[in-house]
Amino acid sequence: MSVGQPSRNFQRRGRAFFKCLGVGASLLLVTACGKRLEPAECDQLLDHYVELLLRDDRPKSSAGEILRVQQEARKKAERDPAFRECRARVSRSSFACAMAAEDANRLEQCLL
């Protein structure tokens, strides 16, 4: 792994995040209550997930590196159909759970 490049584990987990958004979509749509997420909240969710992954994968990441990887993830998310459906697929309760998560595994569980 070269410096500044995400590990394969990090990349794999990132792909898993987008799959989590798609898993159980009908359940989330049926059980979702309240106002849909705003686009900025979907971005916050992605940023939080990236930060948690980096903490696990590269614990000594600087704030600048975290920001850079978050920006890269947002660019990739713009092209990902599952992420575009974030507002419709993630309930308010799942969002609250995910944003309170202290590790990537817990965040992923919140989105299932």
Secondary structure, 3 states (H helix, E strand, C coil): CCCCCCCHHHHHHHHHHHHHHHCCHHHHHHHCCCCCCCHHHHHHHHHHHHHHHHHHHCCCCCHHHHHHHHHHHHHHHHCCHHHHCHHHHCCHHHHHHHHHCCCHHHHHHHCC
